[in-house]
Amino acid sequence: MKSFLPEDRLEILRAIDTKRKWYSLDDKRVCALCGRVFTGRQIEITPGEPRGYAVRCPTENCSGNERHWYLCEISPARLPDPPLPKTGEFSFMNCEFDGE
C-alpha cells in the first residue's frame, strides 16, 4: 500500500468524499457496514478509477467506502466556531453505532 503525506491524504479524502466535510485527518468516522470507528489516517487509499483513487474502510474484509461513513467526531483542534449543531451528519457525535 502506498504511503501518502498527511496533506496529500487529506486532499484526496476531501476530493473523494464530496458529501461530507473533512476538517482534518483526526476526524473520526464510523462505517455503517462494520461499525468500526476510525480516522482519516487509517483509511486505505489505492489508485482507482474514475477519480484517480479509491478509499476503503480499514477493517479487514469490509467493503465500506466514503458512501458508508458518517462523521462522529471532529478533531478538537478543528472544531468550527460557532460549533456545529448535532443534527443531520452529526447525529453520530458519540460514535456509538451497532452497524445496523
MOKABEL-V901442 format. One record per helix or strand of 3 or more residues. SS is the DSSP state (alpha for helix, beta for strand). FROM is the first residue (numbers start at 1). LEN is the number of residues. If there is no record, write none. Layout:
ss: (SS:SS)
from: (FROM:FROM)
len: (LEN:LEN)
This chain:
ss: (alpha:beta:beta:beta:beta:alpha:beta:alpha:alpha)
from: (6:28:37:44:52:66:69:76:88)
len: (11:4:3:5:5:3:5:3:5)
